[in-house]
Amino acid sequence: MVQPYFRSLWNYVDPWVKNFGTVYSFAFYDPNDLICQRYQYSTARFETVEIWFDEYINKPGIMRALLIKLANKYPRKYEMYLSHIFPLNQITYKLKKI
């Protein structure tokens, strides 16, 4: 599943975008996540297998490529500490139905 990342500046330019994604978008459905364990929001269950940022960006510059690599390796740390300074545009989730 691909969504615009919630910090992207382009979200507010595109009139078709209605929902934005974060690394926590599916936390309520992942039984391995503390949020799901604590709140039991829904009976639907999906395991978040992987999260990627800006997967479809063609040939980013060297600094942006390093940022994407860092964000993909540590998505939650990127979102908490760097995303407000260096926003990316898309977030992709690989989910597994449980």
C-alpha angles and dihedrals in degrees: 000000000000123000135167109264111248094236095052115119090213093066091077094048096054111075092200095062110100103156132042128199135224132183086262097052093108098031091107089060100042111090089201091061121088091225091061092044092052103041106028089204097171142004090233111104130199127166113221101228099175142351124207131185125214094353093163099048110120117225103337118199118267095262093047091046090054091048091050091048091050093046091049092050095046107020098165094046090047091052094047101043111019112021095084090054099036108025121192125206112228138030124200125196128200106202132183120206113233 
